[in-house]
Amino acid sequence: MIQELQILNGDSEYLNVYNIDLLAGRKPLNDTIEEYVINETGMKAFGFQDPEGIVGKYIELNSNTRLIVGVMKDFKQRSLKTEVIPLVLTGDTGRERRTNFRTVHLVLDDKPDGWSSTIAQVEQVYKKVYPGEDFKMTFIDETIANFYEQEQRIAGLLNWATGLSVLISCLGLLGLVIHTTERRAKEIGIRKVLGASLAQLNLLLCTDFLKLVVLAYLIAVPFAWWGLHNWLQDYAYKTEMSWWVFALSGIGMVVLALAIMSFKTLRTALKNPVKSLRTE
């Protein structure tokens, strides 16, 4: 049983304007004949699997019987947070429907004033047809963008917060490395005198820090997965979380940490060991 059925009013050119494929049947003959073009989801909701099978059938809606003349491919009617629902396209019939939906498809030349002059002409025609009504116009791409306005704001805030947290973490790690290398300057000098290479000294100093970085990563991954998983549940159509995303972020974190640590440890290891030993 269908719980929800959306009725979309439009003329015979609606499918062409939005490049919606027709899987079976035909388009309505004109915008005054009450014929239905149903989408795939609606077809399946009525118990049909083959588009050809439902063409020519009658369905009853609001005590009115309508003929299904075609089946159109599913398209997103709303944001990705909601699933595609059963929908029928019918002519713009009935006085109460004539102001529910209007779409104008414009193909303009390269003149700089093309948009403004064309929109002004559309407004003039609109006011002649609907005198006394306010002319309000929105672009389809702006309407779609408004579906995800909240997500865009959150993404912007998260980018700033992430950048700030990474900067603070890098500064903290650099400060800890500086403190440790200065405290172990004598040890570094002795090891260098005994023949330790720069790579060995760098590995020695970085090992303890890498353990902390890896531990922080292991603690953060479950929380990151849980947060992303819960956020994606708000969407009917969503991507799957892949393990390589977390692996790549871990590798990037280790590489960044090594770069920060090596910057100071190598500078300390390159110093003359005699100077560090002399000061002790």
KOLKEPA-209784 format. One record per residue (C-alpha): residue in one letter; chain; x, y, z. Coordinates in Angstrom, 3 decimals, padded with zeros to 6 digits. Each point is the difference from the previous one (the first is absolute). Example, Ala and Ser with C-alpha at 12.3 -4.5 7.8 and 13.67 -1.06 7.14 Angstrom:
<recs>
<rec rest="A" kette="A" px="012.300" py="-004.500" pz="007.800"/>
<rec rest="S" kette="A" px="001.370" py="003.440" pz="-000.660"/>
</recs>
This chain:
<recs>
<rec rest="M" kette="A" px="000.000" py="000.000" pz="000.000"/>
<rec rest="I" kette="A" px="001.390" py="003.415" pz="-000.986"/>
<rec rest="Q" kette="A" px="000.397" py="002.294" pz="002.993"/>
<rec rest="E" kette="A" px="001.123" py="003.056" pz="-001.985"/>
<rec rest="L" kette="A" px="-000.407" py="000.981" pz="-003.626"/>
<rec rest="Q" kette="A" px="001.286" py="003.295" pz="-001.339"/>
<rec rest="I" kette="A" px="-001.871" py="001.655" pz="-002.854"/>
<rec rest="L" kette="A" px="002.155" py="002.213" pz="-002.219"/>
<rec rest="N" kette="A" px="-001.737" py="002.353" pz="-002.396"/>
<rec rest="G" kette="A" px="001.712" py="000.785" pz="-003.285"/>
<rec rest="D" kette="A" px="-000.485" py="000.079" pz="-003.730"/>
<rec rest="S" kette="A" px="001.170" py="-002.473" pz="-002.620"/>
<rec rest="E" kette="A" px="003.437" py="001.644" pz="-000.185"/>
<rec rest="Y" kette="A" px="000.793" py="-000.445" pz="003.691"/>
<rec rest="L" kette="A" px="001.977" py="-003.204" pz="-000.541"/>
<rec rest="N" kette="A" px="001.998" py="001.571" pz="-002.832"/>
<rec rest="V" kette="A" px="000.905" py="003.106" pz="002.014"/>
<rec rest="Y" kette="A" px="001.448" py="-002.061" pz="002.866"/>
<rec rest="N" kette="A" px="001.419" py="-002.797" pz="-002.200"/>
<rec rest="I" kette="A" px="-002.065" py="-002.689" pz="001.745"/>
<rec rest="D" kette="A" px="000.053" py="-003.268" pz="-001.926"/>
<rec rest="L" kette="A" px="-003.256" py="-001.674" pz="-000.953"/>
<rec rest="L" kette="A" px="000.294" py="-003.769" pz="000.572"/>
<rec rest="A" kette="A" px="-003.284" py="-001.016" pz="-001.605"/>
<rec rest="G" kette="A" px="-003.118" py="001.485" pz="-001.524"/>
<rec rest="R" kette="A" px="-000.270" py="003.646" pz="-000.999"/>
<rec rest="K" kette="A" px="-000.273" py="003.480" pz="001.419"/>
<rec rest="P" kette="A" px="-003.395" py="001.636" pz="000.615"/>
<rec rest="L" kette="A" px="-001.469" py="001.291" pz="-003.240"/>
<rec rest="N" kette="A" px="-000.379" py="003.493" pz="001.462"/>
<rec rest="D" kette="A" px="-000.314" py="001.772" pz="003.329"/>
<rec rest="T" kette="A" px="-003.804" py="-000.141" pz="000.144"/>
<rec rest="I" kette="A" px="-000.565" py="-003.760" pz="-000.333"/>
<rec rest="E" kette="A" px="000.048" py="-001.726" pz="003.373"/>
<rec rest="E" kette="A" px="002.459" py="-002.768" pz="-000.738"/>
<rec rest="Y" kette="A" px="002.725" py="-001.294" pz="002.294"/>
<rec rest="V" kette="A" px="003.672" py="-000.734" pz="-000.563"/>
<rec rest="I" kette="A" px="001.160" py="-001.958" pz="003.024"/>
<rec rest="N" kette="A" px="003.550" py="-000.435" pz="001.288"/>
<rec rest="E" kette="A" px="001.753" py="-003.336" pz="000.641"/>
<rec rest="T" kette="A" px="-000.578" py="000.123" pz="003.762"/>
<rec rest="G" kette="A" px="-003.715" py="000.628" pz="-000.508"/>
<rec rest="M" kette="A" px="-000.188" py="-002.825" pz="-002.538"/>
<rec rest="K" kette="A" px="001.517" py="-002.434" pz="002.516"/>
<rec rest="A" kette="A" px="-002.273" py="001.307" pz="002.758"/>
<rec rest="F" kette="A" px="-002.995" py="-001.007" pz="-002.117"/>
<rec rest="G" kette="A" px="001.427" py="-003.498" pz="-000.355"/>
<rec rest="F" kette="A" px="001.508" py="000.184" pz="-003.489"/>
<rec rest="Q" kette="A" px="003.614" py="-000.866" pz="-000.859"/>
<rec rest="D" kette="A" px="-000.122" py="000.474" pz="-003.782"/>
<rec rest="P" kette="A" px="-000.573" py="003.583" pz="-001.233"/>
<rec rest="E" kette="A" px="-001.941" py="-001.309" pz="-002.981"/>
<rec rest="G" kette="A" px="-002.386" py="-001.848" pz="002.313"/>
<rec rest="I" kette="A" px="-001.434" py="003.080" pz="001.714"/>
<rec rest="V" kette="A" px="-000.424" py="002.099" pz="-003.149"/>
<rec rest="G" kette="A" px="-003.672" py="000.098" pz="-000.921"/>
<rec rest="K" kette="A" px="-001.169" py="-000.754" pz="003.550"/>
<rec rest="Y" kette="A" px="-002.305" py="002.260" pz="001.969"/>
<rec rest="I" kette="A" px="000.628" py="001.140" pz="003.562"/>
<rec rest="E" kette="A" px="-002.419" py="001.731" pz="002.319"/>
<rec rest="L" kette="A" px="001.152" py="003.047" pz="001.937"/>
<rec rest="N" kette="A" px="-002.266" py="002.289" pz="001.999"/>
<rec rest="S" kette="A" px="-003.069" py="-001.725" pz="-001.420"/>
<rec rest="N" kette="A" px="001.211" py="000.691" pz="-003.546"/>
<rec rest="T" kette="A" px="001.144" py="-002.673" pz="-002.429"/>
<rec rest="R" kette="A" px="002.968" py="000.868" pz="-002.167"/>
<rec rest="L" kette="A" px="001.727" py="-001.838" pz="-002.850"/>
<rec rest="I" kette="A" px="003.728" py="-000.756" pz="000.292"/>
<rec rest="V" kette="A" px="001.526" py="000.739" pz="-003.395"/>
<rec rest="G" kette="A" px="003.708" py="-000.236" pz="000.837"/>
<rec rest="V" kette="A" px="002.705" py="-000.895" pz="002.520"/>
<rec rest="M" kette="A" px="002.878" py="002.410" pz="000.667"/>
<rec rest="K" kette="A" px="003.331" py="-000.688" pz="001.607"/>
<rec rest="D" kette="A" px="000.363" py="000.829" pz="003.694"/>
<rec rest="F" kette="A" px="001.517" py="003.375" pz="000.824"/>
<rec rest="K" kette="A" px="000.739" py="001.710" pz="003.305"/>
<rec rest="Q" kette="A" px="-002.959" py="002.158" pz="000.956"/>
<rec rest="R" kette="A" px="001.503" py="001.251" pz="003.248"/>
<rec rest="S" kette="A" px="003.338" py="-000.074" pz="001.791"/>
<rec rest="L" kette="A" px="002.023" py="-003.183" pz="000.450"/>
<rec rest="K" kette="A" px="-001.377" py="-000.292" pz="003.536"/>
<rec rest="T" kette="A" px="-003.265" py="-001.396" pz="-001.337"/>
<rec rest="E" kette="A" px="-000.648" py="-002.910" pz="-002.298"/>
<rec rest="V" kette="A" px="-001.701" py="000.280" pz="-003.365"/>
<rec rest="I" kette="A" px="-003.755" py="-000.319" pz="000.572"/>
<rec rest="P" kette="A" px="-002.757" py="-001.108" pz="-002.391"/>
<rec rest="L" kette="A" px="-000.741" py="002.850" pz="-002.400"/>
<rec rest="V" kette="A" px="-002.293" py="000.657" pz="-002.944"/>
<rec rest="L" kette="A" px="000.349" py="002.762" pz="-002.570"/>
<rec rest="T" kette="A" px="-003.285" py="001.342" pz="-001.318"/>
<rec rest="G" kette="A" px="-001.261" py="002.973" pz="-001.958"/>
<rec rest="D" kette="A" px="-000.365" py="003.335" pz="001.757"/>
<rec rest="T" kette="A" px="-003.751" py="-000.350" pz="000.284"/>
<rec rest="G" kette="A" px="-002.353" py="001.474" pz="002.517"/>
<rec rest="R" kette="A" px="-000.145" py="003.678" pz="000.911"/>
<rec rest="E" kette="A" px="001.435" py="-000.563" pz="003.447"/>
<rec rest="R" kette="A" px="003.198" py="-001.495" pz="-001.446"/>
<rec rest="R" kette="A" px="000.963" py="002.692" pz="-002.470"/>
<rec rest="T" kette="A" px="002.329" py="001.883" pz="002.344"/>
<rec rest="N" kette="A" px="001.554" py="-002.978" pz="001.775"/>
<rec rest="F" kette="A" px="002.976" py="-000.480" pz="-002.280"/>
<rec rest="R" kette="A" px="001.544" py="001.925" pz="-002.865"/>
<rec rest="T" kette="A" px="003.260" py="-000.701" pz="-001.826"/>
<rec rest="V" kette="A" px="001.546" py="002.125" pz="-002.712"/>
<rec rest="H" kette="A" px="002.912" py="-001.412" pz="-001.986"/>
<rec rest="L" kette="A" px="002.232" py="002.728" pz="-001.426"/>
<rec rest="V" kette="A" px="002.644" py="-000.395" pz="-002.699"/>
<rec rest="L" kette="A" px="001.971" py="003.250" pz="-000.244"/>
<rec rest="D" kette="A" px="002.671" py="001.341" pz="-002.295"/>
<rec rest="D" kette="A" px="003.350" py="001.376" pz="001.152"/>
<rec rest="K" kette="A" px="-001.158" py="003.598" pz="000.350"/>
<rec rest="P" kette="A" px="000.893" py="001.506" pz="003.411"/>
<rec rest="D" kette="A" px="-003.545" py="001.242" pz="000.620"/>
<rec rest="G" kette="A" px="-001.646" py="-003.231" pz="-001.160"/>
<rec rest="W" kette="A" px="-001.213" py="-001.098" pz="003.425"/>
<rec rest="S" kette="A" px="-001.297" py="003.349" pz="001.214"/>
<rec rest="S" kette="A" px="-001.868" py="000.882" pz="-003.188"/>
<rec rest="T" kette="A" px="-001.553" py="-003.470" pz="-000.346"/>
<rec rest="I" kette="A" px="-001.112" py="-000.109" pz="003.618"/>
<rec rest="A" kette="A" px="-001.511" py="003.467" pz="-000.393"/>
<rec rest="Q" kette="A" px="-001.995" py="-001.238" pz="-002.987"/>
<rec rest="V" kette="A" px="-001.191" py="-003.055" pz="001.944"/>
<rec rest="E" kette="A" px="-001.111" py="002.270" pz="002.836"/>
<rec rest="Q" kette="A" px="-001.982" py="002.188" pz="-002.384"/>
<rec rest="V" kette="A" px="-001.805" py="-002.993" pz="-001.490"/>
<rec rest="Y" kette="A" px="-000.664" py="-001.417" pz="003.487"/>
<rec rest="K" kette="A" px="-001.610" py="003.222" pz="001.197"/>
<rec rest="K" kette="A" px="-002.212" py="000.096" pz="-003.064"/>
<rec rest="V" kette="A" px="-001.223" py="-003.542" pz="000.649"/>
<rec rest="Y" kette="A" px="-000.202" py="000.411" pz="003.814"/>
<rec rest="P" kette="A" px="-000.675" py="003.706" pz="000.646"/>
<rec rest="G" kette="A" px="000.406" py="001.019" pz="003.596"/>
<rec rest="E" kette="A" px="002.193" py="-003.009" pz="000.875"/>
<rec rest="D" kette="A" px="003.610" py="000.374" pz="001.160"/>
<rec rest="F" kette="A" px="002.632" py="-001.368" pz="-002.347"/>
<rec rest="K" kette="A" px="002.369" py="-002.309" pz="001.876"/>
<rec rest="M" kette="A" px="002.740" py="-001.904" pz="-001.766"/>
<rec rest="T" kette="A" px="002.502" py="-002.579" pz="001.229"/>
<rec rest="F" kette="A" px="002.550" py="-002.026" pz="-001.915"/>
<rec rest="I" kette="A" px="-000.100" py="-003.782" pz="000.247"/>
<rec rest="D" kette="A" px="003.674" py="-000.245" pz="000.972"/>
<rec rest="E" kette="A" px="-000.604" py="002.444" pz="002.856"/>
<rec rest="T" kette="A" px="-002.993" py="-002.048" pz="001.164"/>
<rec rest="I" kette="A" px="002.098" py="-003.179" pz="000.017"/>
<rec rest="A" kette="A" px="002.828" py="001.780" pz="001.820"/>
<rec rest="N" kette="A" px="-002.461" py="001.057" pz="002.728"/>
<rec rest="F" kette="A" px="-000.663" py="-003.694" pz="000.698"/>
<rec rest="Y" kette="A" px="003.549" py="-000.256" pz="001.347"/>
<rec rest="E" kette="A" px="000.451" py="003.470" pz="001.484"/>
<rec rest="Q" kette="A" px="000.300" py="-001.375" pz="003.526"/>
<rec rest="E" kette="A" px="002.551" py="-002.617" pz="-001.080"/>
<rec rest="Q" kette="A" px="002.080" py="002.671" pz="-001.728"/>
<rec rest="R" kette="A" px="000.061" py="002.141" pz="003.132"/>
<rec rest="I" kette="A" px="000.976" py="-002.976" pz="002.141"/>
<rec rest="A" kette="A" px="002.704" py="-000.975" pz="-002.505"/>
<rec rest="G" kette="A" px="001.452" py="003.507" pz="000.152"/>
<rec rest="L" kette="A" px="000.063" py="-000.027" pz="003.791"/>
<rec rest="L" kette="A" px="001.552" py="-003.468" pz="000.051"/>
<rec rest="N" kette="A" px="002.718" py="001.074" pz="-002.442"/>
<rec rest="W" kette="A" px="000.973" py="002.897" pz="002.216"/>
<rec rest="A" kette="A" px="-000.190" py="-002.118" pz="003.163"/>
<rec rest="T" kette="A" px="002.040" py="-002.785" pz="-001.589"/>
<rec rest="G" kette="A" px="002.657" py="002.394" pz="-001.238"/>
<rec rest="L" kette="A" px="000.235" py="001.658" pz="003.397"/>
<rec rest="S" kette="A" px="000.243" py="-003.312" pz="001.858"/>
<rec rest="V" kette="A" px="002.702" py="-001.264" pz="-002.382"/>
<rec rest="L" kette="A" px="001.971" py="003.222" pz="000.472"/>
<rec rest="I" kette="A" px="-000.241" py="-000.218" pz="003.792"/>
<rec rest="S" kette="A" px="000.999" py="-003.675" pz="-000.076"/>
<rec rest="C" kette="A" px="003.010" py="000.711" pz="-002.224"/>
<rec rest="L" kette="A" px="001.149" py="002.849" pz="002.243"/>
<rec rest="G" kette="A" px="-000.402" py="-002.193" pz="003.076"/>
<rec rest="L" kette="A" px="001.921" py="-002.843" pz="-001.601"/>
<rec rest="L" kette="A" px="002.751" py="002.369" pz="-001.136"/>
<rec rest="G" kette="A" px="000.295" py="001.441" pz="003.511"/>
<rec rest="L" kette="A" px="000.240" py="-003.473" pz="001.508"/>
<rec rest="V" kette="A" px="002.670" py="-001.001" pz="-002.522"/>
<rec rest="I" kette="A" px="002.029" py="003.142" pz="000.711"/>
<rec rest="H" kette="A" px="-000.171" py="-000.627" pz="003.740"/>
<rec rest="T" kette="A" px="001.017" py="-003.646" pz="-000.360"/>
<rec rest="T" kette="A" px="002.876" py="000.591" pz="-002.426"/>
<rec rest="E" kette="A" px="001.414" py="002.791" pz="002.163"/>
<rec rest="R" kette="A" px="-000.212" py="-002.237" pz="003.059"/>
<rec rest="R" kette="A" px="001.721" py="-002.858" pz="-001.833"/>
<rec rest="A" kette="A" px="002.660" py="002.113" pz="-001.722"/>
<rec rest="K" kette="A" px="002.832" py="-001.666" pz="001.914"/>
<rec rest="E" kette="A" px="-001.308" py="-003.496" pz="-000.857"/>
<rec rest="I" kette="A" px="-000.211" py="000.988" pz="-003.657"/>
<rec rest="G" kette="A" px="003.586" py="001.284" pz="000.078"/>
<rec rest="I" kette="A" px="001.327" py="-003.174" pz="001.599"/>
<rec rest="R" kette="A" px="-001.819" py="-002.247" pz="-002.475"/>
<rec rest="K" kette="A" px="001.281" py="002.072" pz="-002.895"/>
<rec rest="V" kette="A" px="003.577" py="-000.230" pz="001.264"/>
<rec rest="L" kette="A" px="-000.412" py="-003.768" pz="000.309"/>
<rec rest="G" kette="A" px="-000.970" py="-000.179" pz="-003.690"/>
<rec rest="A" kette="A" px="-003.772" py="000.240" pz="-000.079"/>
<rec rest="S" kette="A" px="-001.333" py="001.218" pz="-003.354"/>
<rec rest="L" kette="A" px="-002.544" py="002.794" pz="-000.515"/>
<rec rest="A" kette="A" px="-002.674" py="-002.550" pz="-000.934"/>
<rec rest="Q" kette="A" px="000.651" py="-001.986" pz="003.184"/>
<rec rest="L" kette="A" px="-000.126" py="003.122" pz="002.158"/>
<rec rest="N" kette="A" px="-003.199" py="001.181" pz="-001.684"/>
<rec rest="L" kette="A" px="-001.629" py="-003.409" pz="000.453"/>
<rec rest="L" kette="A" px="001.058" py="-000.081" pz="003.653"/>
<rec rest="L" kette="A" px="-001.525" py="003.380" pz="000.765"/>
<rec rest="C" kette="A" px="-003.150" py="-000.498" pz="-002.081"/>
<rec rest="T" kette="A" px="-000.938" py="-003.480" pz="001.231"/>
<rec rest="D" kette="A" px="-001.497" py="001.146" pz="003.303"/>
<rec rest="F" kette="A" px="-002.002" py="002.755" pz="-001.687"/>
<rec rest="L" kette="A" px="-001.264" py="-002.332" pz="-002.700"/>
<rec rest="K" kette="A" px="-001.354" py="-002.329" pz="002.666"/>
<rec rest="L" kette="A" px="-002.081" py="002.880" pz="001.388"/>
<rec rest="V" kette="A" px="-001.189" py="000.997" pz="-003.479"/>
<rec rest="V" kette="A" px="-001.071" py="-003.556" pz="-000.822"/>
<rec rest="L" kette="A" px="-001.764" py="-000.298" pz="003.362"/>
<rec rest="A" kette="A" px="-001.889" py="003.250" pz="-000.666"/>
<rec rest="Y" kette="A" px="-000.969" py="-001.311" pz="-003.434"/>
<rec rest="L" kette="A" px="-001.340" py="-003.271" pz="001.423"/>
<rec rest="I" kette="A" px="-002.081" py="001.934" pz="002.511"/>
<rec rest="A" kette="A" px="-001.342" py="002.459" pz="-002.597"/>
<rec rest="V" kette="A" px="-001.001" py="-002.501" pz="-002.713"/>
<rec rest="P" kette="A" px="-002.966" py="-001.601" pz="001.851"/>
<rec rest="F" kette="A" px="-001.411" py="003.435" pz="000.878"/>
<rec rest="A" kette="A" px="000.464" py="001.227" pz="-003.584"/>
<rec rest="W" kette="A" px="-001.697" py="-003.103" pz="-001.404"/>
<rec rest="W" kette="A" px="-002.888" py="000.298" pz="002.463"/>
<rec rest="G" kette="A" px="-000.527" py="003.701" pz="-000.750"/>
<rec rest="L" kette="A" px="000.068" py="-000.461" pz="-003.785"/>
<rec rest="H" kette="A" px="-002.245" py="-003.054" pz="000.192"/>
<rec rest="N" kette="A" px="-002.651" py="001.848" pz="002.004"/>
<rec rest="W" kette="A" px="000.191" py="003.047" pz="-002.297"/>
<rec rest="L" kette="A" px="-000.491" py="-002.116" pz="-003.125"/>
<rec rest="Q" kette="A" px="-003.144" py="-001.561" pz="001.474"/>
<rec rest="D" kette="A" px="-001.810" py="003.281" pz="-000.697"/>
<rec rest="Y" kette="A" px="000.310" py="-000.668" pz="-003.735"/>
<rec rest="A" kette="A" px="-002.030" py="-002.451" pz="-002.027"/>
<rec rest="Y" kette="A" px="002.745" py="-000.054" pz="-002.637"/>
<rec rest="K" kette="A" px="003.498" py="-000.093" pz="001.434"/>
<rec rest="T" kette="A" px="003.476" py="-001.287" pz="-000.625"/>
<rec rest="E" kette="A" px="001.500" py="-002.938" pz="001.820"/>
<rec rest="M" kette="A" px="002.856" py="000.639" pz="002.390"/>
<rec rest="S" kette="A" px="003.168" py="-001.696" pz="-001.258"/>
<rec rest="W" kette="A" px="002.861" py="-001.199" pz="002.153"/>
<rec rest="W" kette="A" px="002.571" py="001.640" pz="-002.286"/>
<rec rest="V" kette="A" px="-001.262" py="003.463" pz="000.967"/>
<rec rest="F" kette="A" px="000.985" py="-000.600" pz="003.613"/>
<rec rest="A" kette="A" px="003.227" py="-001.721" pz="-001.040"/>
<rec rest="L" kette="A" px="000.948" py="002.916" pz="-002.242"/>
<rec rest="S" kette="A" px="-000.731" py="002.506" pz="002.751"/>
<rec rest="G" kette="A" px="002.187" py="-002.023" pz="002.393"/>
<rec rest="I" kette="A" px="002.873" py="-000.072" pz="-002.498"/>
<rec rest="G" kette="A" px="-000.343" py="003.729" pz="-000.565"/>
<rec rest="M" kette="A" px="000.059" py="000.645" pz="003.739"/>
<rec rest="V" kette="A" px="003.153" py="-002.084" pz="000.451"/>
<rec rest="V" kette="A" px="001.735" py="001.695" pz="-002.945"/>
<rec rest="L" kette="A" px="-000.888" py="003.460" pz="001.341"/>
<rec rest="A" kette="A" px="001.195" py="-000.938" pz="003.479"/>
<rec rest="L" kette="A" px="003.285" py="-001.380" pz="-001.388"/>
<rec rest="A" kette="A" px="000.578" py="003.176" pz="-002.001"/>
<rec rest="I" kette="A" px="-000.521" py="002.160" pz="003.091"/>
<rec rest="M" kette="A" px="002.156" py="-002.188" pz="002.211"/>
<rec rest="S" kette="A" px="002.772" py="-000.459" pz="-002.540"/>
<rec rest="F" kette="A" px="000.256" py="003.754" pz="-000.512"/>
<rec rest="K" kette="A" px="001.278" py="000.449" pz="003.547"/>
<rec rest="T" kette="A" px="001.692" py="-003.325" pz="000.664"/>
<rec rest="L" kette="A" px="002.154" py="000.195" pz="-003.128"/>
<rec rest="R" kette="A" px="001.046" py="003.554" pz="000.826"/>
<rec rest="T" kette="A" px="001.043" py="-001.154" pz="003.452"/>
<rec rest="A" kette="A" px="001.816" py="-003.052" pz="-001.366"/>
<rec rest="L" kette="A" px="001.903" py="002.143" pz="-002.522"/>
<rec rest="K" kette="A" px="001.505" py="002.171" pz="002.752"/>
<rec rest="N" kette="A" px="003.594" py="-000.504" pz="000.988"/>
<rec rest="P" kette="A" px="-000.080" py="-002.563" pz="002.851"/>
<rec rest="V" kette="A" px="002.998" py="001.680" pz="001.642"/>
<rec rest="K" kette="A" px="-002.112" py="003.092" pz="000.742"/>
<rec rest="S" kette="A" px="-002.782" py="-001.989" pz="001.672"/>
<rec rest="L" kette="A" px="002.466" py="-002.037" pz="002.056"/>
<rec rest="R" kette="A" px="001.971" py="003.054" pz="001.019"/>
<rec rest="T" kette="A" px="-003.059" py="001.651" pz="001.515"/>
<rec rest="E" kette="A" px="-000.714" py="-002.934" pz="002.310"/>
</recs>
